[in-house]
Amino acid sequence: MDYFTGISPNGQRAGDVLFVGAGPGDPDLLTVRAHRALGQARVVLHDRLVSEDILALVNPAARLVEVGKTGFGPSIAQSEINALLVHLASDGEQVVRLKGGDPALFGRLDEEIEALDQAGIAWSVVPGITSASAASARIGRSLTRRGRNGALRIVTGHDAKGFADQDWRALAAEGAVTALYMGKRAARFVSGRLMMHGAGADLPVTIVENISRVDERIVATCLGDLPDAVETCDGPALILLGLAPHPRMTARSLPAELALSDFPFFPSLLKEASHGSRATS
């Protein structure tokens, strides 16, 4: 299937743009559509945190352009990224805008779509697994649980003005669960605000660093110790407030790849399933 239509909203022949979620880093967590889109792209504009394993899946003939942003560091202006998307698509290129996680979560998706709309460029969005979902899977915990929390808050540690202000009372409520993105530098600010609004210093917190990658690390801590705990993290990390890892999870999570030989009962089960499907077909 060709995911690039080449027809703009005004009916003119043009290139178009696919916003593709790269997920947290493990290429096995890409959607099938994302994988195919990478193979069809002619130009890929990617964030700094997209893993090399995922970039290796890009069409070998495609041009890779890094347009990443570094928190509190050198970054490409959003206006430049918008202009580049419009320029490439206007020249008839099939462009993948590859974003870490899911494009719709802290990915400035709306700003880039608005630029394409103004230029009459066709676009579509391929969702990806966001870090909160991947992190909860790796620690063996649900982001919501009946009787505990009927809502999940996804917040950022900082915005264009500095550390982001939040509804601290809601985040500090008993049973609340919050996924804190880009929160390493804001950890002391966040922990202080939460405790000022009623959260206990012993509130469980889990930090998942380099989610789903070979150097992934799970740090179990508490709200009072959060500022010191994040200091041990060098890579990108998601902070889960109100969740502790399942007891069976270790500081290092299960290996990302497991061979069937690790589970001797799998081949027999697969054989039985295969025979069963043929018998009923």
C-alpha positions, 0 to 999 in steps of 0.5 A: 500500500502506498501511504503517500497520496501526492494529492493536496487538499486543493487538488494540485499534484504535490508531495505530502507529509506523514507524521509518524510515531517512532515509539520509545525506541525499540523498533519492534514497537513500531506499528506496521504502517509506520514501518512501511512508511519508513520504507517508502519515504524519500526524506525523513525529518527526525527528532534527536531521540529517535533510535539508530535502530529505527533509523536503520529501517528507513529507505536506503535511498532516502535523505535523513535530516535531524531536526531535533530539539535539546531541552535547555540546549541547542535546538532548531527553531520550530519555524525552521522545521515548519518551513522545511516541511512545506519546502520539501513537500512543495517540491513533490517529496514524500516526507516522513516527519518522524517523532519519538513516541506519539506525534500527538503528545508533546510533539508540536504536531498542531503547529506543523499541521497548521503550516502544512494547511496554510500551504495546501500540503496533504498530510496524515498521522501514524500514531506511535506508542508513547513513553507512558504506555511503554514505561507502564508495560515495562514495570508491570503496572496499569496506568489506571486501576479500578478503585484507585484512579479513574483518570491519568494525567500526562504532564510536562516538566517544563514549557516555553516559560520554564518549569510548567505549572500544574493543578498540583492539588489534583496531582497530589490527590490520593491514588492519583497517577501522573506520567511526567514527561521531560521532568528530570530538571524539574524533579525538585520543583515538582516534588516540592509542589506536590508535597506542599499540596498534600502528597506524602514524601513516601509516595511511590515513584518510578523512573524509567530511563531509555525506555525499551532500549538495550540500556533501559533502567528502572529506578524505584524511588519515592517523592521525597527522594526523587530529586536525587534519584533523577541525578543518576539518570543520564538518558531520557527518562519518564517519571511515573508519579504514584506507581511502584514497579511490580515486585517481580520487576528488577532494577534492570527490566526483562531483556527486550528479545527472548529466544524461543529456546528460553521457553521450551514449551512454546514450540509445542504450543505453536505446533498444536495451534498450527494443527488446530487452525488447519483442522478447522479451516 
